[in-house]
Amino acid sequence: MHSTFVRLIVWAGLIWFLASCQTDEPVPVPGFQEVLVSANDSVLADYLSRQNVDTLDENHGGFANTQMIYSPGSTANILLRMIVAYLSPHSRYANDEYLLQHMGHAASFLVRKQHDDGTIDLLSTNFHSTPDLAFAIEPVALGYKLMLNLDSPETDELRSKMRSFLLEGGEALVVGGIHTPNHRWVVSMALARLFELFPDQRYYDRIQTWLSEGIDIDADGQYTERSAAVYTPLTNRCLLTIARITGMDTLYHHVRRNLDLSIYFMHPNGEVVTEASRRQDQYRARKPSAYYYPYR
């Protein structure tokens, strides 16, 4: 994902340069936001071409991975990409009716794949999974928050579907468990997103229950899983989000401690040190792109 994004940025800069060489008129340099929107549009075009549009198929509206498995989690993330494009004035999809239809199909897929207990499945390994639900709740909650700024009847049905998915998911998150240490903070981040939208005290209390176990960070500032390329920056993002929304400012201290250490978890070529990881990124070459948000 990161390499694709970098290529898109390079291509955007090259296109601008070539355009400036073809005219005597000054060509405005695209701002960072415009470049991001353009990159999102390029990725979205590919996604839309791969969305299941067979209305008779149980996976209608979803997006298959390379193994042709339809995952609610990936569909939730792609739905957020669609919403960003739909709401961005610089996007080629801004206020696009065709895109809105596809957003509705994706939201319907999510609601349809949600179990009666509010959970979803990660079909490759996890069933009725609270953590995988949390990973899906965050992008849907972000998209729903953005959509609330609209006063347009044509988006009412979409927002209704997203609201249903979020509230049903909240019922699972206030009671469900986890699989790995970082899932506590992923679930808590999703609960914080829900609490921001629907201030249910149960969401806040469940966050407090998970936090009462203590943050799994050692004296050096490294989290238990030592997954410097994947779960360490994710944990930082989770704790930052929880702190920002709930006002639990003590969480910032843990993130700062980890970021102080993470400066030293870099190889001379700029790759993240993964040799110490206890997770799937062990011994894999990874760039520190995921640290942009917590350091910023």
N, C-alpha and C positions, 0 to 999 in steps of 0.2 A: 504494500500500500504506500509506504513512504517513498520507495524508489519511483513508483508511478507518479506520485505527486511532484517529486523533484523534476522528473522529465517534463511534466506538464508546465511547470514554472519556466523551465529552460525554453521550451517551445514558445510559450507566450512572449518571453523576452526576445526570442529570435524573430518572431512574426512582427513584433513592434519595430525592431531594428530594420528589417527588410522594407516595411512600409515607409519608414522615415527616409529611406534611400530613394524611394520612387517619386518623391514629391518635394517641391520647394517649400510647401506649407509646413509649419512646425507641427509635429505629431505629439500630442500629450502623452506623457509617460503614465501607464496605468498604475493606479494605486494598489496597495497590497490587497485591499478588500476586493477590488475588481478582478485582480489576478486569481484570487481564491474562488470567486464566483464563476469565472471562466473555467477554471480547473474542475469545479464541481459539475458544471454543465457538460463538459466533455465526458466525465465518468458516467453521468446520469444518462447520456444518450445510449451508452452501451447497456446499462441496466434496463432501461425501458425496452430495449430490443429483446431482452431475455425474460421479461415478466410473463408469467403464465396467463394467457388471455382466453383460455378455453373455459367457458362458463359452465361446462358439464364436468370439469375436473375438480376434485376435492381440493386441489392446491391452487385453484384460480386466484390470481392476485399475488401469489408468492413468487419468490426468486430461488431457483435451484443453485446449489453449489456445484463444484466440479464432479462430485459423485452423484449428482441429480437428486440430492436430498434437499427438501424444502424446510428451511429453518425459520421459525418465528423471529429469532434473534437477529439474523441478517436482514430480514424483511423490515424489522423495526428501524434498523440503521439506515436502510435505503429510503424508507418513508421520511426520515428526518432530512435526508439529502433533497428529496422532492420538495418538501415544505420550504426549505431554505431557498431553493431555486424559484419556487412559486412566489415567494415574498420579496425576492431581491430585485430591485429596479434594474440592475445591470444584467440580469439573467435573460437569456433568450426565452426562458420559460415563464417569465413574470406574468402572473395572472392568466396563465394559459389554461383554457378549459379542458384541453386534451390531457394535460398533466394532472389536473384536478380529478379527472375520472380515474386515472391510474392510482392516484393517492387513495381514493375511495376503495378501489379494489384491494390495495395493500392493507388498508385498515380492516376491511372485511375479513381478509385472510387471518389477521392477527386475532380478531374476535372469535373466528371459527375454530382456530387451533388452541384456544385457551380452554383448559379443563374447568369443570364445575367448581373445583377448589381454588381457581384463580391462577394456577401454575401453567407452565408450558413445558414442552419437551425439547431437549437437544438430542435429536434422534440417533446420533452417533454414539451416545454414551449415557446421557442423564434424562430420566423420565420424572414427570411431576416435579420439576426442579425449581426450587426457590431461587438459587443463585442465577440460573440462566434467565429466569423471569426478571430479576433485578437488572441484568445487563440489557434486557429489552425495554424495561420500564424507563430507564434514563433517557434514551433518545426520543421515545414517544412523549414523555413528560416535557422535554425541551421543545419538541415540535408543537405540542398542545399549548404551551405557554406563548409561543410565537403566534399561534393562530388566534389566541384570545384578543390580540390587538386588532383583529379584523371585525368589521361590522358588515358582514356580507352574508345574506341568506343562503347563497349557493354553497357555502362551506359549513353550514349547520349540521348536515348529515355526517360529514367527515369528523367534525369535532365531537359529535355525539358518540360515534364509534370509538374514537380515541379515549374519550372520557370513560366509557364502559370498560375498555381494556385496562385503564389505569386503576379505576376503583375496584374492579374485580381482583386485579393483581395486588392491590393494597391489602385485601383480606388475607392473601397468602403470605405476604411479607411480614405481617404482624405476628405470625405464629410459626412460620417455616424455619427450617434449619439451613445448614451450609455444608460444603464439602471440603473446603480448604481454608487456611487462615485468612487470606485476603478477602474471601467471600463475605466475611462479617462486615467489612467496610464497603464492599460493593452493595450489599443489601441495605446498609445504613445510608449510603449515598442515594439509592433509589427511594428510600423512605423519606429522606430530606427533600427530594424533588417533589414527592407527593404531598408532604407537609406544606411546602411552599404554595402548592395549588389548592389543596383541600386541607385546611388546618385541623386535622383529626388528631386529638391528643394521643391516640394509640400509636400513631407513627412516631411521634417524638419519644414516647416511653419505650418503644422497642429499640430505637437508636440508643437510648440510655442503657438498656439492658446489654446490648452488645458492647458498648464502650466500657461497661463496668468490668469486663474481663481484662481490660488493660490493653494498651497498644503493644503489639509484639515487635518491639524494637530493642536492639541490644545497646551496650554501652558505647559502641563505635558509631551508632546511628544507622545500622542496617536492619531491615525487617527480616523476620524468621525465614522466609522462603529464599532470601538472597537472590531473587530473580531480577537482576539489575536492568535487564532489557525489557521485561514485560510487566511483572507484578509490582515491582518497586515504584516505577512511575505511576502505575495505576493506583496503588495505595495512596500515593501523594495526592493524586487528583481526587480520590474519594474523600480523604480527610479535609482537603481544602474546601470541597463543596459542602460537606457537612458543617464545617466551621462557619463558612460564609452565610449559609441559609439559617442555621440555628443560633448563631452567636456564640458557639462553644470555642472561644478563642484559644483555649489551651492546646487545641489540636495543631495549631500553627507551629508550636514549638517542636513537635515531632517531625513535621515536614522539613523545617529548617535544619534540624540535626541530620536528617538523611541527605538533604541537598549539599550540606557541608562535606559529608563523606563522599557523595557521588562524584564530586569533582575529581577525586582520586581513583574512581572506578572507571578510568578511561585508558585505553591503550594509546601508544604514541601516534597511531594512525587515525585516532578519533573514534574508534569503535569502543563500545561498552564492554567492560570486563564481565564475561558470563561464566567463567570457569568455576566460580564459587556457587553458582545457582543450584537450587534443589528442584527446579522445575524444567519445563520443556525447552527453555532457551539455553540450557547448559551447553557450553562449547560452540555455540552458534554465533556467527558474526552479525552484530547488530549496531546500527547507528543510534545516537542519543536523541532522535527526533521526539520521542515521547516525553522527554524532559522539558520541552519548550514551555508548556503551560505552567508546571509547578515553579520553574525558575522565574518565569515572567511574573 
